[in-house]
């Protein structure tokens, strides 16, 4: 008869080492069992110490109002692909809400000469735009035939009418009073969009910053009509030229300039993916909102938001 195998020394026992059959070395779930032959953990204790009963407290779904968000998709057609179309645009509106939130905060920070927080906000907006760019890849899976099946159910609704997108355009300086008209039937929305039209843009605030830093900005530029789109100004370009020629002397302004270029770069990429996705799905048909569709979107690619920052690269 052979000798029995030696038992595991006590100092190597999982229980002796502070572990349990259900737990982990860091103590999570350690109280669930106390020996190698213990029964299943008490269900009331939760799963890995997680709280499972939310009858008296706020849950994840409660915090995010998922009941409202996930019931907001109401397809009008019998077509399978309309759910994609709705979610694409609803999620874009959520990202635009965050972009607007950050844009307004950045504008306020620049107004107060608090530039480091503004840099962080502008960088975040650029990342939001990158997220929106990537989202076009999802809706691009919709074929022309699939879109044609659901298009009659859209009526005259169009992304052209997005009041959040319009405010982003206005905050970035692409002002156009005619773009108030699509919102005339909603007085509260109209007032919000009009207020954004009539206020200085983010770039206007940056130009005020240049003036506060001692650069000779033309008085007419500092007192212009805020409802008009940004146009090139020689005094502003001269200021940026000095910043770019001597970045070490004007480091915060130099960083601001590059954050703005990053932002416009990302915005251009979003516009480009928009037009190419539209061409891929509907070709050159008229848009549901009445515009020429892809040709209109292509024209928007020529809009320059911060003209002096782009032209100064040529004269450096």
DOGU-346415 format. One record per residue (C-alpha): residue number from 1; residue in one letter; z, x, y. Coordinates in steps of 0.1 Angstrom, whole numbers, plus 5000, padded with zeros to 4 digits. Layout:
@pos=NUM, code=A, zz=Z, xx=X, yy=Y $
...
! end
This chain:
@pos=1, code=X, zz=5000, xx=5000, yy=5000 $
@pos=2, code=X, zz=4990, xx=5014, yy=5033 $
@pos=3, code=X, zz=5014, xx=5016, yy=5063 $
@pos=4, code=X, zz=5010, xx=4989, yy=5089 $
@pos=5, code=X, zz=4992, xx=4999, yy=5121 $
@pos=6, code=X, zz=5016, xx=5009, yy=5148 $
@pos=7, code=X, zz=5022, xx=4983, yy=5175 $
@pos=8, code=X, zz=5011, xx=4988, yy=5211 $
@pos=9, code=X, zz=5038, xx=5007, yy=5230 $
@pos=10, code=X, zz=5058, xx=4985, yy=5254 $
@pos=11, code=X, zz=5046, xx=5005, yy=5284 $
@pos=12, code=X, zz=5010, xx=4996, yy=5275 $
@pos=13, code=X, zz=5016, xx=4959, yy=5270 $
@pos=14, code=X, zz=4997, xx=4936, yy=5294 $
@pos=15, code=X, zz=5028, xx=4915, yy=5299 $
@pos=16, code=X, zz=5050, xx=4945, yy=5304 $
@pos=17, code=X, zz=5026, xx=4958, yy=5330 $
@pos=18, code=X, zz=5029, xx=4927, yy=5351 $
@pos=19, code=X, zz=4998, xx=4910, yy=5338 $
@pos=20, code=X, zz=4994, xx=4877, yy=5321 $
@pos=21, code=X, zz=4968, xx=4863, yy=5297 $
@pos=22, code=X, zz=4955, xx=4841, yy=5325 $
@pos=23, code=X, zz=4963, xx=4863, yy=5355 $
@pos=24, code=X, zz=4948, xx=4895, yy=5370 $
@pos=25, code=X, zz=4963, xx=4929, yy=5379 $
@pos=26, code=X, zz=4968, xx=4918, yy=5415 $
@pos=27, code=X, zz=4991, xx=4889, yy=5406 $
@pos=28, code=X, zz=4966, xx=4860, yy=5411 $
@pos=29, code=X, zz=4976, xx=4833, yy=5386 $
@pos=30, code=X, zz=5004, xx=4856, yy=5372 $
@pos=31, code=X, zz=5028, xx=4827, yy=5371 $
@pos=32, code=X, zz=5006, xx=4805, yy=5349 $
@pos=33, code=X, zz=5018, xx=4821, yy=5316 $
@pos=34, code=X, zz=5044, xx=4846, yy=5305 $
@pos=35, code=X, zz=5033, xx=4858, yy=5271 $
@pos=36, code=X, zz=5004, xx=4864, yy=5247 $
@pos=37, code=X, zz=5009, xx=4830, yy=5230 $
@pos=38, code=X, zz=5015, xx=4809, yy=5261 $
@pos=39, code=X, zz=4998, xx=4775, yy=5265 $
@pos=40, code=X, zz=4972, xx=4767, yy=5291 $
@pos=41, code=X, zz=4984, xx=4768, yy=5327 $
@pos=42, code=X, zz=4998, xx=4737, yy=5343 $
@pos=43, code=X, zz=4969, xx=4718, yy=5358 $
@pos=44, code=X, zz=4991, xx=4709, yy=5389 $
@pos=45, code=X, zz=4992, xx=4746, yy=5397 $
@pos=46, code=X, zz=4955, xx=4747, yy=5405 $
@pos=47, code=X, zz=4927, xx=4769, yy=5393 $
@pos=48, code=X, zz=4935, xx=4805, yy=5400 $
@pos=49, code=X, zz=4961, xx=4793, yy=5425 $
@pos=50, code=X, zz=4935, xx=4773, yy=5444 $
@pos=51, code=X, zz=4945, xx=4741, yy=5461 $
@pos=52, code=X, zz=4928, xx=4712, yy=5443 $
@pos=53, code=X, zz=4945, xx=4682, yy=5459 $
@pos=54, code=X, zz=4933, xx=4673, yy=5494 $
@pos=55, code=X, zz=4947, xx=4638, yy=5496 $
@pos=56, code=X, zz=4971, xx=4650, yy=5523 $
@pos=57, code=X, zz=4951, xx=4678, yy=5539 $
@pos=58, code=X, zz=4917, xx=4688, yy=5554 $
@pos=59, code=X, zz=4891, xx=4699, yy=5529 $
@pos=60, code=X, zz=4859, xx=4719, yy=5533 $
@pos=61, code=X, zz=4838, xx=4688, yy=5535 $
@pos=62, code=X, zz=4862, xx=4672, yy=5560 $
@pos=63, code=X, zz=4861, xx=4703, yy=5583 $
@pos=64, code=X, zz=4823, xx=4705, yy=5583 $
@pos=65, code=X, zz=4818, xx=4667, yy=5585 $
@pos=66, code=X, zz=4795, xx=4670, yy=5555 $
@pos=67, code=X, zz=4796, xx=4632, yy=5550 $
@pos=68, code=X, zz=4778, xx=4628, yy=5583 $
@pos=69, code=X, zz=4755, xx=4658, yy=5580 $
@pos=70, code=X, zz=4743, xx=4651, yy=5544 $
@pos=71, code=X, zz=4737, xx=4614, yy=5550 $
@pos=72, code=X, zz=4715, xx=4622, yy=5580 $
@pos=73, code=X, zz=4683, xx=4627, yy=5560 $
@pos=74, code=X, zz=4665, xx=4594, yy=5559 $
@pos=75, code=X, zz=4629, xx=4598, yy=5547 $
@pos=76, code=X, zz=4606, xx=4570, yy=5558 $
@pos=77, code=X, zz=4578, xx=4577, yy=5533 $
@pos=78, code=X, zz=4578, xx=4576, yy=5495 $
@pos=79, code=X, zz=4565, xx=4612, yy=5495 $
@pos=80, code=X, zz=4587, xx=4638, yy=5478 $
@pos=81, code=X, zz=4580, xx=4664, yy=5505 $
@pos=82, code=X, zz=4594, xx=4645, yy=5534 $
@pos=83, code=X, zz=4629, xx=4657, yy=5526 $
@pos=84, code=X, zz=4618, xx=4693, yy=5531 $
@pos=85, code=X, zz=4602, xx=4684, yy=5564 $
@pos=86, code=X, zz=4634, xx=4666, yy=5577 $
@pos=87, code=X, zz=4658, xx=4693, yy=5566 $
@pos=88, code=X, zz=4636, xx=4721, yy=5580 $
@pos=89, code=X, zz=4638, xx=4705, yy=5614 $
@pos=90, code=X, zz=4674, xx=4694, yy=5613 $
@pos=91, code=X, zz=4686, xx=4729, yy=5603 $
@pos=92, code=X, zz=4664, xx=4744, yy=5631 $
@pos=93, code=X, zz=4682, xx=4721, yy=5655 $
@pos=94, code=X, zz=4715, xx=4733, yy=5643 $
@pos=95, code=X, zz=4705, xx=4769, yy=5648 $
@pos=96, code=X, zz=4691, xx=4760, yy=5683 $
@pos=97, code=X, zz=4725, xx=4744, yy=5691 $
@pos=98, code=X, zz=4742, xx=4778, yy=5684 $
@pos=99, code=X, zz=4715, xx=4797, yy=5703 $
@pos=100, code=X, zz=4721, xx=4774, yy=5734 $
@pos=101, code=X, zz=4758, xx=4779, yy=5730 $
@pos=102, code=X, zz=4754, xx=4817, yy=5730 $
@pos=103, code=X, zz=4728, xx=4817, yy=5758 $
@pos=104, code=X, zz=4751, xx=4798, yy=5781 $
@pos=105, code=X, zz=4780, xx=4820, yy=5772 $
@pos=106, code=X, zz=4759, xx=4851, yy=5778 $
@pos=107, code=X, zz=4747, xx=4838, yy=5812 $
@pos=108, code=X, zz=4783, xx=4831, yy=5822 $
@pos=109, code=X, zz=4794, xx=4866, yy=5811 $
@pos=110, code=X, zz=4766, xx=4882, yy=5832 $
@pos=111, code=X, zz=4776, xx=4861, yy=5862 $
@pos=112, code=X, zz=4811, xx=4875, yy=5859 $
@pos=113, code=X, zz=4799, xx=4911, yy=5853 $
@pos=114, code=X, zz=4813, xx=4911, yy=5818 $
@pos=115, code=X, zz=4785, xx=4929, yy=5801 $
@pos=116, code=X, zz=4798, xx=4941, yy=5767 $
@pos=117, code=X, zz=4805, xx=4905, yy=5756 $
@pos=118, code=X, zz=4771, xx=4895, yy=5769 $
@pos=119, code=X, zz=4754, xx=4922, yy=5748 $
@pos=120, code=X, zz=4771, xx=4908, yy=5717 $
@pos=121, code=X, zz=4760, xx=4873, yy=5724 $
@pos=122, code=X, zz=4724, xx=4883, yy=5731 $
@pos=123, code=X, zz=4722, xx=4903, yy=5699 $
@pos=124, code=X, zz=4735, xx=4872, yy=5681 $
@pos=125, code=X, zz=4708, xx=4851, yy=5696 $
@pos=126, code=X, zz=4681, xx=4876, yy=5684 $
@pos=127, code=X, zz=4696, xx=4873, yy=5649 $
@pos=128, code=X, zz=4695, xx=4835, yy=5652 $
@pos=129, code=X, zz=4658, xx=4836, yy=5661 $
@pos=130, code=X, zz=4652, xx=4859, yy=5631 $
@pos=131, code=X, zz=4668, xx=4832, yy=5609 $
@pos=132, code=X, zz=4645, xx=4806, yy=5625 $
@pos=133, code=X, zz=4615, xx=4829, yy=5618 $
@pos=134, code=X, zz=4623, xx=4831, yy=5581 $
@pos=135, code=X, zz=4627, xx=4793, yy=5579 $
@pos=136, code=X, zz=4590, xx=4789, yy=5585 $
@pos=137, code=X, zz=4584, xx=4804, yy=5550 $
@pos=138, code=X, zz=4601, xx=4774, yy=5534 $
@pos=139, code=X, zz=4581, xx=4747, yy=5551 $
@pos=140, code=X, zz=4549, xx=4768, yy=5546 $
@pos=141, code=X, zz=4552, xx=4758, yy=5509 $
@pos=142, code=X, zz=4540, xx=4724, yy=5520 $
@pos=143, code=X, zz=4503, xx=4720, yy=5514 $
@pos=144, code=X, zz=4478, xx=4702, yy=5537 $
@pos=145, code=X, zz=4475, xx=4674, yy=5511 $
@pos=146, code=X, zz=4513, xx=4670, yy=5509 $
@pos=147, code=X, zz=4517, xx=4668, yy=5547 $
@pos=148, code=X, zz=4488, xx=4643, yy=5550 $
@pos=149, code=X, zz=4506, xx=4619, yy=5527 $
@pos=150, code=X, zz=4536, xx=4617, yy=5549 $
@pos=151, code=X, zz=4521, xx=4622, yy=5584 $
@pos=152, code=X, zz=4514, xx=4585, yy=5591 $
@pos=153, code=X, zz=4552, xx=4578, yy=5588 $
@pos=154, code=X, zz=4561, xx=4603, yy=5616 $
@pos=155, code=X, zz=4547, xx=4582, yy=5644 $
@pos=156, code=X, zz=4546, xx=4601, yy=5677 $
@pos=157, code=X, zz=4577, xx=4622, yy=5669 $
@pos=158, code=X, zz=4571, xx=4659, yy=5674 $
@pos=159, code=X, zz=4591, xx=4691, yy=5678 $
@pos=160, code=X, zz=4575, xx=4692, yy=5712 $
@pos=161, code=X, zz=4601, xx=4666, yy=5722 $
@pos=162, code=X, zz=4631, xx=4687, yy=5711 $
@pos=163, code=X, zz=4655, xx=4687, yy=5741 $
@pos=164, code=X, zz=4674, xx=4716, yy=5727 $
@pos=165, code=X, zz=4643, xx=4737, yy=5724 $
@pos=166, code=X, zz=4633, xx=4727, yy=5759 $
@pos=167, code=X, zz=4666, xx=4739, yy=5773 $
@pos=168, code=X, zz=4662, xx=4772, yy=5755 $
@pos=169, code=X, zz=4628, xx=4776, yy=5772 $
@pos=170, code=X, zz=4644, xx=4768, yy=5805 $
@pos=171, code=X, zz=4673, xx=4791, yy=5800 $
@pos=172, code=X, zz=4649, xx=4819, yy=5792 $
@pos=173, code=X, zz=4629, xx=4812, yy=5824 $
@pos=174, code=X, zz=4599, xx=4792, yy=5812 $
@pos=175, code=X, zz=4605, xx=4763, yy=5835 $
@pos=176, code=X, zz=4582, xx=4732, yy=5837 $
@pos=177, code=X, zz=4593, xx=4700, yy=5854 $
@pos=178, code=X, zz=4567, xx=4680, yy=5835 $
@pos=179, code=X, zz=4588, xx=4686, yy=5803 $
@pos=180, code=X, zz=4615, xx=4663, yy=5816 $
@pos=181, code=X, zz=4593, xx=4632, yy=5809 $
@pos=182, code=X, zz=4597, xx=4631, yy=5771 $
@pos=183, code=X, zz=4634, xx=4625, yy=5777 $
@pos=184, code=X, zz=4633, xx=4599, yy=5804 $
@pos=185, code=X, zz=4642, xx=4571, yy=5779 $
@pos=186, code=X, zz=4676, xx=4589, yy=5772 $
@pos=187, code=X, zz=4694, xx=4592, yy=5806 $
@pos=188, code=X, zz=4722, xx=4614, yy=5793 $
@pos=189, code=X, zz=4698, xx=4638, yy=5776 $
@pos=190, code=X, zz=4675, xx=4638, yy=5807 $
@pos=191, code=X, zz=4704, xx=4647, yy=5830 $
@pos=192, code=X, zz=4713, xx=4676, yy=5807 $
@pos=193, code=X, zz=4678, xx=4690, yy=5805 $
@pos=194, code=X, zz=4673, xx=4685, yy=5843 $
@pos=195, code=X, zz=4705, xx=4704, yy=5850 $
@pos=196, code=X, zz=4692, xx=4733, yy=5830 $
@pos=197, code=X, zz=4658, xx=4732, yy=5848 $
@pos=198, code=X, zz=4675, xx=4733, yy=5882 $
@pos=199, code=X, zz=4699, xx=4761, yy=5875 $
@pos=200, code=X, zz=4692, xx=4799, yy=5874 $
@pos=201, code=X, zz=4680, xx=4812, yy=5841 $
@pos=202, code=X, zz=4696, xx=4840, yy=5821 $
@pos=203, code=X, zz=4670, xx=4864, yy=5836 $
@pos=204, code=X, zz=4678, xx=4851, yy=5871 $
@pos=205, code=X, zz=4714, xx=4860, yy=5866 $
@pos=206, code=X, zz=4705, xx=4895, yy=5853 $
@pos=207, code=X, zz=4684, xx=4900, yy=5885 $
@pos=208, code=X, zz=4715, xx=4889, yy=5906 $
@pos=209, code=X, zz=4733, xx=4916, yy=5886 $
@pos=210, code=X, zz=4707, xx=4942, yy=5896 $
@pos=211, code=X, zz=4713, xx=4933, yy=5933 $
@pos=212, code=X, zz=4751, xx=4935, yy=5929 $
@pos=213, code=X, zz=4746, xx=4970, yy=5914 $
@pos=214, code=X, zz=4729, xx=4981, yy=5946 $
@pos=215, code=X, zz=4692, xx=4977, yy=5938 $
@pos=216, code=X, zz=4670, xx=4965, yy=5966 $
@pos=217, code=X, zz=4659, xx=4931, yy=5952 $
@pos=218, code=X, zz=4637, xx=4911, yy=5976 $
@pos=219, code=X, zz=4656, xx=4883, yy=5993 $
@pos=220, code=X, zz=4629, xx=4858, yy=5984 $
@pos=221, code=X, zz=4634, xx=4866, yy=5947 $
@pos=222, code=X, zz=4672, xx=4860, yy=5950 $
@pos=223, code=X, zz=4666, xx=4826, yy=5967 $
@pos=224, code=X, zz=4636, xx=4813, yy=5948 $
@pos=225, code=X, zz=4631, xx=4777, yy=5935 $
@pos=226, code=X, zz=4649, xx=4777, yy=5902 $
@pos=227, code=X, zz=4627, xx=4749, yy=5888 $
@pos=228, code=X, zz=4597, xx=4773, yy=5888 $
@pos=229, code=X, zz=4588, xx=4796, yy=5860 $
@pos=230, code=X, zz=4596, xx=4833, yy=5862 $
@pos=231, code=X, zz=4569, xx=4854, yy=5879 $
@pos=232, code=X, zz=4565, xx=4891, yy=5883 $
@pos=233, code=X, zz=4583, xx=4906, yy=5913 $
@pos=234, code=X, zz=4576, xx=4942, yy=5925 $
@pos=235, code=X, zz=4612, xx=4947, yy=5937 $
@pos=236, code=X, zz=4626, xx=4938, yy=5902 $
@pos=237, code=X, zz=4601, xx=4961, yy=5885 $
@pos=238, code=X, zz=4611, xx=4989, yy=5908 $
@pos=239, code=X, zz=4648, xx=4984, yy=5899 $
@pos=240, code=X, zz=4640, xx=4984, yy=5861 $
@pos=241, code=X, zz=4619, xx=5015, yy=5866 $
@pos=242, code=X, zz=4649, xx=5034, yy=5881 $
@pos=243, code=X, zz=4670, xx=5022, yy=5852 $
@pos=244, code=X, zz=4645, xx=5034, yy=5826 $
@pos=245, code=X, zz=4640, xx=5067, yy=5843 $
@pos=246, code=X, zz=4677, xx=5074, yy=5845 $
@pos=247, code=X, zz=4693, xx=5055, yy=5816 $
@pos=248, code=X, zz=4724, xx=5077, yy=5815 $
@pos=249, code=X, zz=4732, xx=5067, yy=5851 $
@pos=250, code=X, zz=4727, xx=5030, yy=5845 $
@pos=251, code=X, zz=4736, xx=5027, yy=5809 $
@pos=252, code=X, zz=4749, xx=4991, yy=5809 $
@pos=253, code=X, zz=4717, xx=4979, yy=5827 $
@pos=254, code=X, zz=4696, xx=5000, yy=5803 $
@pos=255, code=X, zz=4713, xx=4983, yy=5774 $
@pos=256, code=X, zz=4709, xx=4949, yy=5790 $
@pos=257, code=X, zz=4672, xx=4955, yy=5795 $
@pos=258, code=X, zz=4668, xx=4964, yy=5758 $
@pos=259, code=X, zz=4688, xx=4934, yy=5746 $
@pos=260, code=X, zz=4665, xx=4912, yy=5767 $
@pos=261, code=X, zz=4634, xx=4928, yy=5752 $
@pos=262, code=X, zz=4648, xx=4923, yy=5717 $
@pos=263, code=X, zz=4654, xx=4887, yy=5725 $
@pos=264, code=X, zz=4619, xx=4881, yy=5738 $
@pos=265, code=X, zz=4604, xx=4900, yy=5708 $
@pos=266, code=X, zz=4623, xx=4877, yy=5684 $
@pos=267, code=X, zz=4612, xx=4846, yy=5704 $
@pos=268, code=X, zz=4576, xx=4857, yy=5702 $
@pos=269, code=X, zz=4578, xx=4862, yy=5665 $
@pos=270, code=X, zz=4593, xx=4827, yy=5661 $
@pos=271, code=X, zz=4564, xx=4812, yy=5682 $
@pos=272, code=X, zz=4538, xx=4832, yy=5662 $
@pos=273, code=X, zz=4552, xx=4820, yy=5628 $
@pos=274, code=X, zz=4552, xx=4784, yy=5642 $
@pos=275, code=X, zz=4515, xx=4785, yy=5651 $
@pos=276, code=X, zz=4504, xx=4801, yy=5619 $
@pos=277, code=X, zz=4524, xx=4776, yy=5598 $
@pos=278, code=X, zz=4509, xx=4747, yy=5617 $
@pos=279, code=X, zz=4474, xx=4762, yy=5612 $
@pos=280, code=X, zz=4481, xx=4766, yy=5575 $
@pos=281, code=X, zz=4492, xx=4730, yy=5570 $
@pos=282, code=X, zz=4472, xx=4709, yy=5595 $
@pos=283, code=X, zz=4445, xx=4733, yy=5607 $
@pos=284, code=X, zz=4434, xx=4724, yy=5642 $
@pos=285, code=X, zz=4442, xx=4687, yy=5642 $
@pos=286, code=X, zz=4459, xx=4671, yy=5672 $
@pos=287, code=X, zz=4497, xx=4673, yy=5670 $
@pos=288, code=X, zz=4517, xx=4642, yy=5664 $
@pos=289, code=X, zz=4532, xx=4645, yy=5699 $
@pos=290, code=X, zz=4497, xx=4643, yy=5715 $
@pos=291, code=X, zz=4491, xx=4680, yy=5722 $
@pos=292, code=X, zz=4461, xx=4698, yy=5709 $
@pos=293, code=X, zz=4483, xx=4712, yy=5681 $
@pos=294, code=X, zz=4476, xx=4748, yy=5671 $
@pos=295, code=X, zz=4455, xx=4756, yy=5703 $
@pos=296, code=X, zz=4484, xx=4745, yy=5724 $
@pos=297, code=X, zz=4508, xx=4767, yy=5704 $
@pos=298, code=X, zz=4485, xx=4796, yy=5707 $
@pos=299, code=X, zz=4484, xx=4792, yy=5745 $
@pos=300, code=X, zz=4522, xx=4794, yy=5745 $
@pos=301, code=X, zz=4520, xx=4829, yy=5728 $
@pos=302, code=X, zz=4507, xx=4842, yy=5762 $
@pos=303, code=X, zz=4539, xx=4832, yy=5780 $
@pos=304, code=X, zz=4559, xx=4862, yy=5791 $
@pos=305, code=X, zz=4596, xx=4856, yy=5798 $
@pos=306, code=X, zz=4607, xx=4888, yy=5813 $
@pos=307, code=X, zz=4575, xx=4902, yy=5829 $
@pos=308, code=X, zz=4589, xx=4933, yy=5847 $
@pos=309, code=X, zz=4606, xx=4946, yy=5815 $
@pos=310, code=X, zz=4573, xx=4946, yy=5797 $
@pos=311, code=X, zz=4551, xx=4960, yy=5825 $
@pos=312, code=X, zz=4576, xx=4988, yy=5834 $
@pos=313, code=X, zz=4567, xx=5004, yy=5800 $
@pos=314, code=X, zz=4531, xx=5009, yy=5813 $
@pos=315, code=X, zz=4542, xx=5027, yy=5845 $
@pos=316, code=X, zz=4570, xx=5049, yy=5831 $
! end
